[in-house]
Amino acid sequence: MSTIEYTGLIVTTVELKTEKDGVPITSPQDNDGKTVYFTGNSQNGSKAYFLTNIKGTRTGRSWEFTATIVSPAKASEIVTDGFGNGKETIPLFCIHGHTRTIQEKLERVDEAKDDFKEAGTYYPVPVIWPTGSRDVLDYGPNQRSSEEAGKLFRSFIECIPNGQFPRKSLMMFSMGNFLVHSGKEGNPLDVQFDNIFMVAADIQADIFSDNPRDEEDKEKAENWKELLGKNGGKIFVFHSRRDLVLVLSTLSFNPGIQRIGVEGTTGTTRDEFTDVVENVNAREHVNVGFLGHNYQYEKWTIQQYNELSTKK
């Protein structure tokens, strides 16, 4: 039997239940301090919630989790207190890709906490969405899973109102970028991130150009700028030509359509993004094995989050 305990803070859109086989929670009100249950195979719920004290147990091939719901107000206190060393921190909301299980995502962030503490600016808050298969070859179904999770992106935003989270940044890794790029719907969102970090992003490379391959990307790209607000922050595009996962994505799953996480932005950048989007070449700075993809929590990358931030 394997176990995991994560004492940090997360946001999740997975379906939560009041008992192991109980009914799903559907209202974000009056749940502060409540114990909830979910599994490694839980699907999307209808809302996003802050959780802490996550405990997981693996029996056979299945993971079961318990956690405690905390209100946005309490979550704001947690991220401000950060690492408990007397220094206030800013939440970095981290949206993951599609080929990691829940416990792997939590373990990876937990391993990186000392590097975040040393960097000194951000407190990482994983944003957990159902990812289905771990198999990279299940690209299509997992992309559809990210689209479904993207429909709940507004629920995540509703958890982090500007009044309670005046300072915050957003990091999206791999297909997590596709989730945000494809999922923002409806009226403008009441949110402003200090900075946005697109790491190894599995979306088209020309979304910020004046002539994108997909005309709809022009409108979708405006969503990114809307999320950034008018506070002087930037969108940083981390890319690496050694990222073999994204090379495979280009060759096998998106033939002829370059991914922005390989070469960075391509084409002539539209005027409205000229001073907003900045490429960050990670090729010579990260060492994450043969595939060269999972560098969102590498020490160098975390240091870049800190150093590139335009608001301290």
C-alpha positions in Angstrom: 0.0 0.0 0.0 1.3 3.4 -1.0 0.4 6.7 0.7 0.8 10.4 0.2 0.2 13.4 2.4 0.3 17.0 1.0 -0.1 19.7 3.5 0.0 22.6 1.0 -2.9 24.2 -0.8 -4.5 23.2 -4.1 -7.5 24.3 -6.2 -9.4 21.5 -8.0 -12.4 21.1 -10.3 -12.7 17.4 -9.7 -16.0 16.1 -8.3 -15.9 16.1 -4.5 -18.1 14.0 -2.2 -19.0 14.3 1.5 -18.6 10.6 2.0 -16.7 7.9 0.1 -19.9 6.9 -1.7 -21.8 10.0 -0.9 -23.4 12.8 -3.0 -21.3 15.3 -4.8 -20.9 18.8 -3.4 -22.4 21.4 -5.7 -22.3 24.6 -3.7 -19.2 26.4 -2.7 -20.9 28.0 0.3 -20.7 26.7 3.9 -18.1 24.1 3.2 -15.1 25.6 5.1 -13.5 22.9 7.2 -15.5 20.1 5.7 -13.8 16.7 4.9 -14.3 15.6 1.3 -13.5 12.5 -0.7 -12.3 12.0 -4.3 -10.3 9.4 -6.3 -7.6 9.4 -8.9 -10.3 8.7 -11.5 -12.8 11.4 -10.4 -14.3 13.4 -13.2 -15.1 17.1 -13.4 -17.5 18.5 -10.9 -19.5 21.7 -11.2 -17.3 24.1 -9.1 -13.7 24.7 -8.1 -12.6 24.4 -4.5 -9.6 25.1 -2.4 -8.3 22.0 -0.5 -5.6 21.4 2.0 -4.4 18.4 4.1 -4.7 16.1 1.2 -4.1 12.4 2.1 -4.1 9.6 -0.4 -4.0 5.9 -0.2 -3.3 3.5 -3.0 -4.9 0.0 -3.0 -4.0 -2.0 -6.1 -4.1 0.5 -9.0 -6.6 2.8 -7.4 -6.0 6.0 -5.4 -8.5 7.4 -2.9 -8.1 10.8 -1.3 -9.5 12.8 1.6 -9.0 16.5 2.0 -10.3 19.6 3.9 -12.1 22.4 2.1 -11.0 25.9 2.9 -12.7 29.1 1.9 -11.1 31.6 -0.5 -10.5 33.9 2.5 -8.6 31.2 4.4 -6.7 30.2 1.3 -5.6 33.8 0.9 -4.2 33.7 4.4 -2.4 30.5 3.7 -0.7 31.7 0.5 0.3 35.0 2.1 1.9 33.3 5.1 3.6 31.1 2.5 6.4 29.0 4.0 6.0 30.3 7.6 9.3 32.1 7.6 7.9 35.5 8.2 8.1 36.5 4.6 4.9 37.1 2.7 4.5 35.3 -0.6 2.4 35.6 -3.8 0.3 32.7 -5.0 1.5 31.0 -8.3 -1.4 29.0 -9.6 0.0 26.1 -11.5 -2.1 24.3 -14.1 -0.6 20.9 -15.0 -0.5 18.9 -18.2 -2.2 15.6 -18.9 0.1 12.6 -18.3 0.6 12.7 -14.6 -1.6 11.2 -11.8 -2.8 13.4 -9.0 -0.3 12.0 -6.5 2.6 12.5 -9.0 1.5 16.2 -9.4 1.4 16.8 -5.7 4.7 15.0 -5.1 6.4 17.1 -7.8 5.3 20.3 -6.3 6.2 19.2 -2.8 9.7 18.3 -4.0 10.0 21.8 -5.5 8.9 23.8 -2.4 12.4 24.4 -1.1 13.4 26.0 -4.4 10.3 28.2 -4.3 11.1 29.1 -0.7 14.7 30.0 -1.7 13.5 32.0 -4.7 11.3 33.9 -2.3 8.5 35.4 -4.4 5.9 32.7 -5.1 4.0 30.0 -3.1 2.9 27.3 -5.6 -0.8 26.3 -5.7 -1.5 23.3 -8.0 -4.7 23.6 -10.0 -5.9 20.0 -10.4 -8.2 18.9 -13.2 -9.1 15.3 -14.3 -6.6 14.1 -16.9 -7.8 10.6 -17.7 -5.1 8.4 -19.2 -1.3 8.8 -18.4 -0.5 7.4 -21.9 0.9 10.1 -24.1 -0.6 8.2 -27.1 -4.1 9.0 -25.7 -3.5 12.6 -26.9 -7.0 13.2 -28.4 -9.0 12.0 -25.4 -6.8 13.9 -23.0 -7.1 17.1 -25.1 -10.9 16.7 -24.9 -10.5 16.3 -21.1 -8.7 19.6 -21.0 -11.4 21.2 -23.0 -14.0 20.0 -20.5 -11.9 21.2 -17.6 -11.5 24.5 -19.5 -15.3 25.0 -19.3 -14.8 25.2 -15.5 -12.0 27.8 -15.8 -14.5 30.5 -14.8 -15.2 28.6 -11.6 -11.5 28.6 -10.8 -11.4 32.4 -11.4 -14.4 32.9 -9.1 -12.3 31.3 -6.3 -9.6 33.9 -6.6 -11.3 37.3 -6.7 -9.0 40.3 -6.9 -10.3 41.6 -3.6 -9.0 38.5 -1.7 -6.0 37.8 -4.0 -4.8 41.2 -5.2 -1.4 39.7 -6.2 -1.2 36.5 -8.1 0.5 34.9 -11.1 -0.4 32.0 -13.4 1.7 29.1 -14.7 0.5 26.6 -17.2 2.4 23.6 -18.2 2.1 21.6 -21.5 -1.6 20.9 -22.2 -2.6 23.1 -19.3 -2.0 25.9 -21.7 -4.5 24.4 -24.1 -7.0 24.2 -21.3 -6.9 27.9 -20.7 -6.6 28.8 -24.4 -9.6 26.8 -25.4 -11.7 27.0 -22.3 -12.3 30.7 -21.4 -15.9 31.4 -22.3 -18.5 34.1 -21.8 -18.2 37.6 -20.5 -14.9 39.2 -19.4 -13.4 37.7 -16.3 -12.9 39.8 -13.1 -9.3 38.8 -12.6 -5.8 40.2 -13.0 -2.7 38.1 -12.9 0.7 39.9 -12.2 2.4 37.6 -14.8 1.6 34.6 -16.9 4.1 31.8 -17.5 3.5 29.5 -20.4 5.9 26.5 -19.9 6.4 23.9 -22.6 3.0 24.9 -24.0 1.2 22.5 -26.2 -0.6 25.0 -28.4 0.1 26.6 -31.8 3.2 28.8 -32.0 1.5 31.6 -34.0 -1.3 32.5 -31.6 0.2 36.0 -31.0 1.1 36.7 -34.6 -0.7 39.0 -37.0 -1.6 36.1 -39.2 -2.3 33.0 -37.2 -3.1 29.7 -39.0 -6.4 29.5 -37.1 -8.3 32.8 -37.3 -10.1 31.9 -34.0 -6.7 32.1 -32.3 -6.8 35.9 -32.6 -9.8 36.1 -30.4 -8.5 33.4 -28.0 -5.2 35.2 -27.7 -7.1 38.3 -26.5 -8.2 36.2 -23.5 -4.6 35.9 -22.4 -4.3 39.7 -22.4 -7.6 40.0 -20.5 -6.3 37.6 -17.8 -3.1 39.7 -17.5 -5.1 42.9 -16.9 -3.6 46.3 -17.1 -1.0 46.1 -14.4 2.1 46.1 -16.5 2.8 42.4 -16.3 3.9 40.1 -19.1 3.3 36.7 -20.7 6.5 34.7 -20.7 6.8 31.8 -23.2 9.2 29.1 -22.0 10.4 27.0 -24.9 13.0 24.4 -25.8 14.0 22.7 -29.1 15.0 19.7 -27.0 11.5 19.1 -25.9 10.8 15.8 -27.6 7.3 15.5 -26.3 6.3 18.6 -28.1 8.3 17.6 -31.2 6.2 14.4 -31.1 3.0 16.5 -30.7 3.9 18.5 -33.8 4.8 15.4 -35.9 2.2 12.9 -34.8 -0.8 14.7 -33.3 -0.7 18.1 -34.9 1.0 17.5 -38.3 2.8 20.6 -39.6 1.5 22.8 -36.7 4.4 24.0 -34.7 4.0 24.1 -30.9 4.8 27.3 -29.1 6.8 25.4 -26.5 9.4 24.3 -29.0 10.4 27.5 -30.8 8.6 30.2 -28.9 6.3 32.6 -30.7 6.5 32.6 -34.5 5.5 35.1 -37.1 5.2 38.8 -36.7 3.8 39.6 -33.3 0.7 41.7 -33.3 1.1 45.2 -32.1 -1.0 44.7 -29.0 1.3 41.9 -27.9 4.7 43.4 -28.8 5.5 44.7 -25.3 3.5 41.9 -23.6 4.8 38.6 -24.8 8.4 37.6 -24.2 10.2 34.3 -25.2 12.3 32.5 -22.7 14.7 29.9 -24.1 15.1 27.0 -21.7 17.1 24.8 -24.0 20.5 25.2 -22.3 19.3 25.6 -18.7 17.2 22.6 -17.8 18.1 18.9 -17.4 15.0 16.8 -17.2 16.0 13.6 -18.9 15.8 12.3 -22.5 12.3 13.8 -23.3 13.2 17.3 -22.0 9.7 18.2 -21.2 8.8 18.4 -17.5 10.9 21.4 -16.5 8.1 23.5 -15.0 9.5 22.8 -11.4 13.2 22.7 -12.2 15.3 25.0 -10.0 16.3 27.2 -12.9 12.7 27.6 -14.0 11.5 28.6 -10.6 14.3 31.1 -10.4 13.1 32.6 -13.7 9.6 32.9 -12.3 11.1 35.0 -9.6 13.5 37.1 -11.7 11.2 37.7 -14.6 8.3 39.0 -12.5 7.7 42.6 -13.3 5.9 43.2 -10.0 7.7 42.3 -6.8 
